Amino acid sequence: MTVADEPSASEREPLTLAQLAALAGVSKATVSKVVNGRAAVAPGTRALIEDLIREHGFRRQRRRSSPAAVLELVFHELAGDYPTEIVRGVGRVAREHHMAVAVSELEGSHVPGGDWLEDVLVRRPTGVIAVFSDLTETQRERLATRKIPLVLLDPTGDPGHRIPSVGAGNWNGGLSATRHLLELGHRRIAIITGPPHALSSRARLDGYRAALDTAGVPVDPDLICPGDYQIEDGLTYTHRLLRLPDPPTAIFASNDGQAIGVYHAAHQLGLRIPEDLSVIGFDDMPPMRWAIPPLTTIHQPLSEMAAAAAMMLVTLARGEPLPHNRQEFATTLVVRASTAPPKR
């Protein structure tokens, strides 16, 4: 057989456990630990074996066990109503397909640590949904090697076209919120943003800027407050904004939690909403309709977004292609009683 007749890497038979062990210069037990996602393997050795599996493939000598009927949800933080809406949407799809839902939290981090990944590889779920977080390239590759599909929901950064993702029309939401306040007659409109690394935060701020620019209202840097999607942002920045020589007559909070903080600050300062200060939020969490006054906000269909992400995992787990790697849901303005024309 000539060199030209030699099979390509893609045409070669995948290697057995023993063949991989021989190539790596380790025991079959060590290769087995890596293949099955177990710990107690040196990082360098693990990386070498992972590279060999990617290059040559792996042929199991026994029939490969099926994935666990579990959809794995990982949150950067379990706080407020945001995760509740997402769990509700994923749970709906899981029940329809006779699956369970596993939930883990990263304690504020937006990137899982190594221990989390090792646990996931041992559980071998049907798929993973990373919520408002992302995985490193190495973590993504290790999931792909085990054929565990990954979907990003409300990703913090630009997911690109390679990783399936689900998001919302954040730019349009920021535009609609600001345009609503402009149509009421406000011109001094402040915004409390989310974290600068978050795609949703940057898009909402860009929508705010676009609405002001279209209306011919200059963007005042003093009215842009960098927050972190926390209630404390609304409390702290409202006090600061209302001490300005020319304070805002309206505040656009980039999520409903921040809007709660604005409400508290207004109460502390003896201001009435919306008579003295208009407030608009973002997300439309169910309790916001019971705030006093009920909050005007931008509805983000989190439960439907989560259900779509779960269906993407089910489709991928079946080995079927996705019609689109990115799904984006529309946001809508919900007008309640927290916004009104400014006092003359």
WOKAVEN-V494703 format. One record per residue. RES is the residue in three letters. PHI is phi in whole degrees, -180 to 180 (none if undefined). PSI is psi in whole degrees, 0 to 359 (* if undefined). Layout:
# WOKAVEN-V494703
RES;PHI;PSI + RES;PHI;PSI
This chain:
# WOKAVEN-V494703
MET;none;130 + THR;-80;168 + VAL;-60;322 + ALA;-64;335 + ASP;-86;352 + GLU;-65;141 + PRO;-68;148 + SER;-74;169 + ALA;-59;323 + SER;-71;339 + GLU;-92;345 + ARG;-71;153 + GLU;-68;140 + PRO;-60;155 + LEU;-87;152 + THR;-83;174 + LEU;-57;315 + ALA;-66;320 + GLN;-67;319 + LEU;-64;318 + ALA;-62;318 + ALA;-64;316 + LEU;-64;321 + ALA;-83;345 + GLY;73;34 + VAL;-132;179 + SER;-81;161 + LYS;-63;327 + ALA;-62;322 + THR;-67;316 + VAL;-63;320 + SER;-61;320 + LYS;-61;318 + VAL;-67;314 + VAL;-60;322 + ASN;-96;10 + GLY;74;23 + ARG;-88;160 + ALA;-85;199 + ALA;65;36 + VAL;-129;131 + ALA;-59;142 + PRO;-54;318 + GLY;-65;318 + THR;-66;317 + ARG;-60;315 + ALA;-62;319 + LEU;-61;314 + ILE;-68;319 + GLU;-59;317 + ASP;-62;318 + LEU;-65;322 + ILE;-65;318 + ARG;-65;322 + GLU;-76;318 + HIS;-110;341 + GLY;83;170 + PHE;-135;128 + ARG;-106;114 + ARG;-75;140 + GLN;-80;338 + ARG;-114;165 + ARG;-60;129 + ARG;-67;133 + SER;-69;152 + SER;-75;155 + PRO;-63;156 + ALA;-67;145 + ALA;-79;64 + VAL;-137;135 + LEU;-101;122 + GLU;-93;122 + LEU;-110;127 + VAL;-122;124 + PHE;-109;147 + HIS;-71;332 + GLU;-160;138 + LEU;-102;94 + ALA;-151;139 + GLY;76;195 + ASP;-88;345 + TYR;-55;305 + PRO;-66;330 + THR;-61;316 + GLU;-64;323 + ILE;-71;316 + VAL;-60;322 + ARG;-61;316 + GLY;-68;317 + VAL;-67;320 + GLY;-62;325 + ARG;-62;314 + VAL;-69;320 + ALA;-60;316 + ARG;-63;319 + GLU;-61;331 + HIS;-110;18 + HIS;57;48 + MET;-121;166 + ALA;-108;168 + VAL;-122;127 + ALA;-105;134 + VAL;-120;132 + SER;-133;157 + GLU;-124;143 + LEU;-98;8 + GLU;55;45 + GLY;95;343 + SER;-79;148 + HIS;-99;2 + VAL;-132;125 + PRO;-63;150 + GLY;-86;176 + GLY;-65;325 + ASP;-63;320 + TRP;-60;315 + LEU;-64;318 + GLU;-60;318 + ASP;-63;319 + VAL;-65;318 + LEU;-64;325 + VAL;-69;318 + ARG;-69;329 + ARG;48;66 + PRO;-72;171 + THR;-63;326 + GLY;-175;170 + VAL;-123;133 + ILE;-113;116 + ALA;-96;119 + VAL;-103;124 + PHE;47;43 + SER;-158;182 + ASP;-153;164 + LEU;-110;155 + THR;-71;165 + GLU;-60;320 + THR;-64;318 + GLN;-63;320 + ARG;-63;318 + GLU;-65;322 + ARG;-68;323 + LEU;-65;317 + ALA;-63;321 + THR;-60;324 + ARG;-89;5 + LYS;59;41 + ILE;-104;107 + PRO;-68;152 + LEU;-126;136 + VAL;-130;135 + LEU;-96;130 + LEU;-115;125 + ASP;51;57 + PRO;-64;149 + THR;-73;324 + GLY;-116;184 + ASP;-72;114 + PRO;-75;346 + GLY;69;199 + HIS;-106;353 + ARG;-82;321 + ILE;-98;124 + PRO;-59;140 + SER;-150;158 + VAL;-131;133 + GLY;-145;190 + ALA;-127;165 + GLY;-78;74 + ASN;-68;321 + TRP;-63;313 + ASN;-65;326 + GLY;-64;316 + GLY;-64;321 + LEU;-64;313 + SER;-65;319 + ALA;-62;313 + THR;-70;320 + ARG;-62;322 + HIS;-59;315 + LEU;-68;322 + LEU;-63;319 + GLU;-66;335 + LEU;-77;347 + GLY;110;2 + HIS;-75;142 + ARG;-126;334 + ARG;-98;88 + ILE;-115;118 + ALA;-94;157 + ILE;-132;137 + ILE;-108;115 + THR;-87;173 + GLY;-89;188 + PRO;-64;143 + PRO;-64;336 + HIS;-79;349 + ALA;-86;129 + LEU;-58;317 + SER;-63;319 + SER;-64;314 + ARG;-64;321 + ALA;-68;319 + ARG;-65;320 + LEU;-65;319 + ASP;-63;322 + GLY;-64;320 + TYR;-59;311 + ARG;-62;318 + ALA;-63;319 + ALA;-64;316 + LEU;-63;317 + ASP;-63;318 + THR;-63;325 + ALA;-84;358 + GLY;74;24 + VAL;-100;122 + PRO;-62;143 + VAL;-82;120 + ASP;-98;115 + PRO;-57;333 + ASP;-67;342 + LEU;-97;4 + ILE;-107;114 + CYS;-115;119 + PRO;-78;112 + GLY;-110;195 + ASP;-142;28 + TYR;61;32 + GLN;-114;151 + ILE;-57;321 + GLU;-61;332 + ASP;-58;312 + GLY;-63;318 + LEU;-65;310 + THR;-66;311 + TYR;-74;331 + THR;-64;317 + HIS;-59;317 + ARG;-68;316 + LEU;-64;320 + LEU;-79;357 + ARG;-92;355 + LEU;-65;151 + PRO;-58;324 + ASP;-123;82 + PRO;-71;162 + PRO;-73;154 + THR;-99;352 + ALA;-149;148 + ILE;-128;128 + PHE;-99;108 + ALA;-89;131 + SER;-76;354 + ASN;-152;167 + ASP;-66;330 + GLY;-61;315 + GLN;-61;323 + ALA;-61;323 + ILE;-60;318 + GLY;-62;322 + VAL;-63;317 + TYR;-57;314 + HIS;-63;317 + ALA;-64;318 + ALA;-61;319 + HIS;-63;317 + GLN;-63;327 + LEU;-90;1 + GLY;73;27 + LEU;-100;147 + ARG;-100;140 + ILE;-109;124 + PRO;-101;6 + GLU;-59;317 + ASP;-101;336 + LEU;-155;124 + SER;-88;144 + VAL;-135;135 + ILE;-133;140 + GLY;-112;198 + PHE;-153;127 + ASP;130;317 + ASP;62;55 + MET;-69;144 + PRO;-50;319 + PRO;-66;343 + MET;-67;339 + ARG;-73;345 + TRP;-104;3 + ALA;-65;162 + ILE;-118;108 + PRO;-77;162 + PRO;-54;138 + LEU;-83;128 + THR;-72;133 + THR;-156;175 + ILE;-103;122 + HIS;-79;124 + GLN;-115;117 + PRO;-77;72 + LEU;-61;318 + SER;-64;318 + GLU;-67;323 + MET;-62;317 + ALA;-65;319 + ALA;-63;321 + ALA;-65;319 + ALA;-63;319 + ALA;-65;320 + MET;-66;326 + MET;-62;319 + LEU;-65;316 + VAL;-60;317 + THR;-63;313 + LEU;-64;321 + ALA;-64;333 + ARG;-78;354 + GLY;82;16 + GLU;-97;148 + PRO;-75;152 + LEU;-85;140 + PRO;-60;323 + HIS;-145;142 + ASN;-82;349 + ARG;-132;128 + GLN;-118;131 + GLU;-126;125 + PHE;-97;143 + ALA;-72;146 + THR;-104;153 + THR;-136;148 + LEU;-79;131 + VAL;-117;106 + VAL;-89;124 + ARG;-125;221 + ALA;-106;9 + SER;-94;1 + THR;-127;142 + ALA;-160;166 + PRO;-60;149 + PRO;-67;155 + LYS;-66;140 + ARG;-83;*
